[in-house]
Amino acid sequence: MNTIHIVLIIIVGILIVFWVAPAISMYIAVFCRKGHKANKGVDPEKEYFEGYETEYRSAVQKLEGLYKEQIEITSFDGKKLYGYYCYSKEKNEKSDKAAILFHGFRTNPFLNLAPMAKVLLEMGYDIVIPYARGHVPSEGRSTVGLLEQEDVLAWTDFVKKKYLPSKFILGGISMGGSSVGYASDRLEGVNAIIIDCAFVSPYNQMVKETRQRHMPGEMLIPIMRLCGKMHIKKDIKAAVTDSLSKTDIPAFFIHGNKDATVPVSEGIKNYEACASKKEMLLVEGAKHTAGLIWSKDEGVSRLKKFILECER
């Protein structure tokens, strides 16, 4: 073996150790884990709702206090996905209005979605809470919205056929909002969608995260993108804006301008791309997922007014 061969082997070894292996490891950490539960390291009440703890706690109690009927579907790739159809114990009957709400990555949906659910409950909607793939008890592995968009369509079809709602809303927060956005150009029979602090693509989020960790994101992402195309047959650079630019479903967007998880610029891009009737609630000082509560009565009133217009 001559010197050139030795040098080439060393170079290849360095590339594998410092470029390929970290990229694959990061891809596995994000896209190949299953069994996510609520992130116990984050207390939403303290992390995002400081100063609004009472309002947040009230929303959680209202959602958790509903009667819960367990439901399940089978995804396009054969995974069992579970959720709950939630309705008022006092009425003891289902409404003819239903809203499916999709939660964020590694969150407890009953904590994550409570503020949005509270508004819709006040408007007479029953609430459907699916557990995203890769989040206990649902099967599969999380794909940060890329396969979840197909699950949005499956849950929509299931609820339409089983419960026959006369008014039908979809909502999502963070990853759930992006999943709804990805599916927005293929939805039928839906009055409106609510997209709260959603990212444009997993690619954008990964670039942001690697930069925050002082990692060479632009070097790692191409390998991760290749892994995605091979593993789940999806491009992590696929943009929610592409789907929103073709939707005819009215959309209400929410984003806090102090969101450190999904930059507000991502929410603005989604809003600007949307081709349908739309409105955006930008909330001063609000962190990730907290926009609706931080917006107080004004934001809630705007959302309710928008939904009422879409119901007509």
HUWO-V341480 format. One record per backbone hydrogen bond with DSSP energy under -0.5 kcal/mol. CO is the residue of the C=O (numbers start at 1). NH is the residue of the N-H. E is the energy in kcal/mol with one decimal. If there is no record, write none. Layout:
co->CO nh->NH e->E
co->CO nh->NH e->E
This chain:
co->2 nh->6 e->-1.9
co->3 nh->7 e->-2.7
co->4 nh->8 e->-2.5
co->5 nh->9 e->-2.4
co->6 nh->10 e->-2.3
co->7 nh->11 e->-2.6
co->8 nh->12 e->-2.8
co->9 nh->13 e->-2.5
co->10 nh->14 e->-2.4
co->11 nh->15 e->-2.4
co->12 nh->16 e->-2.4
co->13 nh->17 e->-2.5
co->14 nh->18 e->-2.9
co->15 nh->19 e->-1.9
co->15 nh->20 e->-2.2
co->16 nh->21 e->-3.1
co->19 nh->23 e->-1.6
co->20 nh->24 e->-2.5
co->21 nh->25 e->-2.6
co->22 nh->26 e->-2.4
co->23 nh->27 e->-2.3
co->24 nh->28 e->-2.6
co->25 nh->29 e->-2.2
co->26 nh->30 e->-1.8
co->27 nh->31 e->-3.3
co->28 nh->32 e->-1.7
co->33 nh->142 e->-1.2
co->36 nh->136 e->-1.8
co->38 nh->40 e->-1.1
co->39 nh->42 e->-1.7
co->42 nh->44 e->-0.8
co->43 nh->46 e->-0.8
co->43 nh->47 e->-3.2
co->44 nh->48 e->-2.5
co->44 nh->49 e->-1.3
co->48 nh->287 e->-0.5
co->49 nh->52 e->-2.8
co->52 nh->56 e->-2.4
co->53 nh->57 e->-2.9
co->54 nh->58 e->-2.2
co->55 nh->59 e->-1.8
co->56 nh->60 e->-2.3
co->57 nh->61 e->-2.4
co->58 nh->62 e->-2.0
co->59 nh->63 e->-2.0
co->60 nh->64 e->-2.9
co->61 nh->65 e->-1.4
co->63 nh->66 e->-1.3
co->67 nh->69 e->-0.5
co->67 nh->87 e->-2.0
co->68 nh->70 e->-0.6
co->69 nh->85 e->-2.9
co->71 nh->83 e->-2.3
co->73 nh->81 e->-2.7
co->75 nh->78 e->-2.0
co->79 nh->75 e->-3.0
co->79 nh->81 e->-0.5
co->80 nh->139 e->-3.1
co->81 nh->73 e->-2.4
co->82 nh->131 e->-3.1
co->83 nh->71 e->-2.5
co->84 nh->86 e->-0.6
co->84 nh->129 e->-2.8
co->85 nh->69 e->-2.7
co->86 nh->127 e->-2.3
co->87 nh->67 e->-2.7
co->88 nh->92 e->-1.4
co->96 nh->166 e->-3.1
co->96 nh->167 e->-1.3
co->97 nh->126 e->-2.8
co->98 nh->169 e->-2.2
co->99 nh->101 e->-0.5
co->99 nh->128 e->-3.3
co->100 nh->171 e->-2.6
co->101 nh->130 e->-0.7
co->102 nh->173 e->-2.1
co->104 nh->107 e->-1.1
co->106 nh->39 e->-1.5
co->107 nh->109 e->-0.7
co->108 nh->111 e->-1.5
co->108 nh->112 e->-3.0
co->109 nh->113 e->-2.4
co->113 nh->117 e->-2.7
co->114 nh->118 e->-2.6
co->115 nh->119 e->-1.4
co->116 nh->120 e->-1.7
co->117 nh->121 e->-2.7
co->118 nh->122 e->-2.0
co->119 nh->123 e->-0.7
co->120 nh->125 e->-2.5
co->121 nh->124 e->-1.8
co->126 nh->99 e->-2.1
co->127 nh->86 e->-3.3
co->127 nh->129 e->-0.5
co->128 nh->101 e->-2.7
co->128 nh->130 e->-0.6
co->129 nh->84 e->-1.8
co->130 nh->132 e->-0.6
co->132 nh->135 e->-2.0
co->134 nh->36 e->-3.2
co->134 nh->136 e->-0.5
co->135 nh->138 e->-2.0
co->139 nh->134 e->-1.6
co->143 nh->146 e->-1.7
co->145 nh->149 e->-1.2
co->147 nh->150 e->-1.2
co->147 nh->151 e->-1.1
co->148 nh->152 e->-2.1
co->149 nh->153 e->-1.5
co->150 nh->154 e->-1.9
co->151 nh->155 e->-3.0
co->152 nh->156 e->-2.2
co->153 nh->157 e->-2.3
co->154 nh->158 e->-2.3
co->155 nh->159 e->-2.6
co->156 nh->160 e->-2.2
co->157 nh->161 e->-2.1
co->158 nh->162 e->-2.6
co->159 nh->163 e->-2.4
co->159 nh->164 e->-0.7
co->160 nh->164 e->-0.9
co->167 nh->98 e->-2.3
co->168 nh->191 e->-2.6
co->168 nh->192 e->-1.0
co->169 nh->100 e->-2.1
co->170 nh->194 e->-2.1
co->171 nh->102 e->-2.4
co->172 nh->196 e->-2.6
co->173 nh->176 e->-2.0
co->174 nh->178 e->-2.2
co->175 nh->179 e->-2.4
co->176 nh->180 e->-2.1
co->177 nh->181 e->-2.4
co->178 nh->182 e->-2.8
co->179 nh->183 e->-1.5
co->180 nh->184 e->-0.7
co->181 nh->184 e->-0.9
co->183 nh->186 e->-2.3
co->184 nh->187 e->-0.6
co->191 nh->250 e->-0.5
co->192 nh->170 e->-1.9
co->193 nh->252 e->-2.4
co->194 nh->172 e->-2.1
co->194 nh->196 e->-0.6
co->195 nh->197 e->-0.5
co->195 nh->254 e->-2.2
co->196 nh->174 e->-2.9
co->200 nh->240 e->-3.1
co->201 nh->205 e->-1.7
co->202 nh->206 e->-2.5
co->203 nh->207 e->-2.4
co->204 nh->208 e->-2.1
co->205 nh->209 e->-2.7
co->206 nh->210 e->-2.8
co->207 nh->211 e->-2.0
co->208 nh->212 e->-2.1
co->209 nh->213 e->-1.5
co->210 nh->215 e->-3.5
co->211 nh->214 e->-1.5
co->215 nh->217 e->-2.3
co->216 nh->219 e->-1.4
co->216 nh->220 e->-1.8
co->217 nh->221 e->-3.0
co->220 nh->223 e->-0.6
co->220 nh->224 e->-1.8
co->221 nh->225 e->-3.1
co->222 nh->226 e->-1.9
co->223 nh->227 e->-2.3
co->224 nh->228 e->-2.3
co->225 nh->229 e->-2.0
co->226 nh->230 e->-1.9
co->227 nh->231 e->-3.1
co->228 nh->232 e->-1.9
co->228 nh->233 e->-0.8
co->228 nh->234 e->-1.3
co->234 nh->236 e->-0.6
co->235 nh->238 e->-2.3
co->236 nh->203 e->-2.4
co->239 nh->242 e->-0.9
co->239 nh->243 e->-0.8
co->240 nh->243 e->-0.5
co->240 nh->244 e->-2.4
co->241 nh->245 e->-1.9
co->243 nh->246 e->-1.8
co->244 nh->247 e->-0.9
co->244 nh->275 e->-2.3
co->250 nh->193 e->-2.4
co->251 nh->253 e->-0.5
co->251 nh->279 e->-1.6
co->252 nh->195 e->-2.7
co->253 nh->281 e->-3.2
co->254 nh->197 e->-3.3
co->255 nh->283 e->-2.4
co->256 nh->259 e->-1.2
co->258 nh->260 e->-0.7
co->261 nh->263 e->-0.5
co->263 nh->266 e->-1.8
co->263 nh->267 e->-0.9
co->264 nh->268 e->-2.2
co->265 nh->269 e->-2.0
co->266 nh->270 e->-2.0
co->267 nh->271 e->-2.4
co->268 nh->272 e->-2.9
co->269 nh->273 e->-1.9
co->270 nh->274 e->-1.2
co->271 nh->274 e->-0.6
co->277 nh->251 e->-2.5
co->279 nh->253 e->-3.0
co->280 nh->282 e->-0.7
co->281 nh->255 e->-2.2
co->281 nh->283 e->-0.5
co->282 nh->284 e->-0.6
co->283 nh->257 e->-2.4
co->283 nh->286 e->-1.2
co->286 nh->258 e->-2.0
co->287 nh->290 e->-1.7
co->290 nh->294 e->-2.5
co->291 nh->295 e->-1.7
co->293 nh->296 e->-1.5
co->295 nh->298 e->-0.6
co->295 nh->299 e->-1.4
co->296 nh->300 e->-1.8
co->297 nh->301 e->-2.7
co->298 nh->302 e->-2.1
co->299 nh->303 e->-2.3
co->300 nh->304 e->-2.6
co->301 nh->305 e->-2.5
co->302 nh->306 e->-2.2
co->303 nh->307 e->-2.4
co->304 nh->308 e->-2.6
co->305 nh->309 e->-2.1
co->306 nh->310 e->-1.9
co->307 nh->311 e->-2.2
co->308 nh->312 e->-1.2
